[in-house]
Amino acid sequence: MVYKTNIRPAWVVLVLLVVFSLAFTLVKTSDSTTSEKVQTEKIIPTKIDLSKFKNAAENENCLKCHGQSKYTYENDESKKTVTKRMYAELIMSRDVFYVSNHRQFKCTDCHSEDYRTFPHAGNLRMEAKANCIDCHGGDEKYAKFKFEQIESEFQASVHSEKHSKDFTCWMCHNAHTYKINARTNENLKETITYDNLICLNCHGDINNYQLLTDKKKPNILQKHEWLPNQASHFTNVRCIECHAKNEDTLVVAHHIMPKKMAVRKCESCHSKNSILYASLYKHQVRENIQKEGLFRGLLMVDATTIGPDKSNMLNVISIIIFSLTLLVIIIHAVLRIKK
Amino acid sequence: MNHHSERIYLYPVWVRIWHMTNAILCLTLIITGLSIQFSNPGIVFKFKVAVSVHNIAGILLTISYAFFYLGNLFTPNGAHYVIPVKGFLVRLQKQFIYYTVGLFKKADPPYPVSEENKFNPLQQTTYVFLMYVMVPFVVLSGWGLLYPEITVKSFVGFSGLDLTDLLHIVAGFTISIIMCVHIYFCTIGKNPLSNFKSMINGYHESH
């Protein structure tokens, strides 16, 4: 019996493990610091340069009151200067409006000219809000966004069917703050957060939820208890991945389906035929494949664990290697039996 | 020397227990792994079942690997996994020629099994590669996939999780291939079944 306990491989593995975990920690820390930096720069503009916006000066007439939490005016009756609080829902932050899609508009493009007088006339608050299709319908310049299809998908959605006229585009998209995401934002995580916050605005807030119904708001965490790695799912995919019906022609699906139609099978996403390629990754996949070719293009998408068999090449290579191994074994075995 | 009746006690109880556990776990992991990989349409197992079984078997494999690792660290068995550097390629070549030519001419094996040398040079190299490179690799990447939040987010422009996934599958595939060859080579013994018996009773029978 050999009692020479020369145990080199074991120690090599141990050293490698330590090195590996150190490298891992380093990469991970640098990773998180850079992404935080990008986020703060992208989301919150520290100071808006109003000179870039042609209507900014005129809009200041409104924003000098509506752009902050309090406003001041001269009371003609009492001849006094009065300061009052602005109602939260009437506050329009410059920081948010001037990065939104409608940042070049003037307030009176959509709101009545009569708002120029103060105090505003009472009947003005009955003013109807324009919906997306009111301006964008039949709009050639915005044809690629397919507003008509969005409108018809929305009409077929469970929101529209259950709440009829009460449920408008505004429930999810505030025209003052709406910012296009899926097509333009290269940071997928930001798009996911942005889109999910739209749903959570009502489904995570009882006050907004009950504007449309007197029903009790379902607890989202409880309802999704069956979902493994719940937190990971909630931060890596959007609600609409499972809850909306996808058409190939729209980048972001608007046909929200009833609860019982939601995707529940793991393999719907975690497989070669993952539905995520037609939803969450649709835009990125198309762009990357164009730029980088099929294999790299697919790998570059941050497609969380939906399996590397998205590359058929890998499957073919593995089948060839496996067949060759079997062939060699069979030839060897036959030769042994014959001898 | 009379080769015909030679029996050497080569495989201590702990090695046999570990080997059997490892074999069952690896087979389970390969079958469920394939079911997960080709999940739509599913093969062998349903996706959910395959994932649960794969996770449990993976955790058990980690424990079984730790058992093997410590066993080799603290018993003389570890010495069989030390590859002498001097003349390494020559020995590999000799063993390779034996398997491809000598075996069919009924030549004597160049490195017969003994207490000092449980493995021939080809076996030794493969087992060291398997147990100290591939298995740790597949286990670590497996844990990275089990807890996606601990995995590096991106690595040189690629998604960290996708790379981990890719490496896990390449390692798993490599292990599957080695396992096929391993099982076939086990039929090269005194008779085709004798090596399988050895792993049950612990005694190696020579030619």
Interface residues (C-beta under 8 A of the other chain):
Chain A: M1 V2 Y3 K4 T5 N6 I7 R8 P9 A10 V12 V13 L16 L17 F20 F24 V27 K28 D31 S32 S35 N229 A231 S232 K265 C266 E267 S268 H270 S271 K272 N273 L299 M300 V301 D302 A303 T304 T305 G307 P308 D309 L314 S318 I321 F322 T325 L326 I329 H332 A333 L335 R336 K339
Chain B: I36 Q37 F38 S39 N40 G42 F47 K48 V51 Y69 N72 L73 T75 P76 G78 A79 Y81 V82 Y99 L103 F104 K106 E115 E116 V128 M131 Y132 P136 L140 L145 P148 E149 V152 K153 S154 F155 G157 F158 S159 L161 D162 D165 L166 I169 F173 S176 I177 C180 V181 Y184 T187 I188
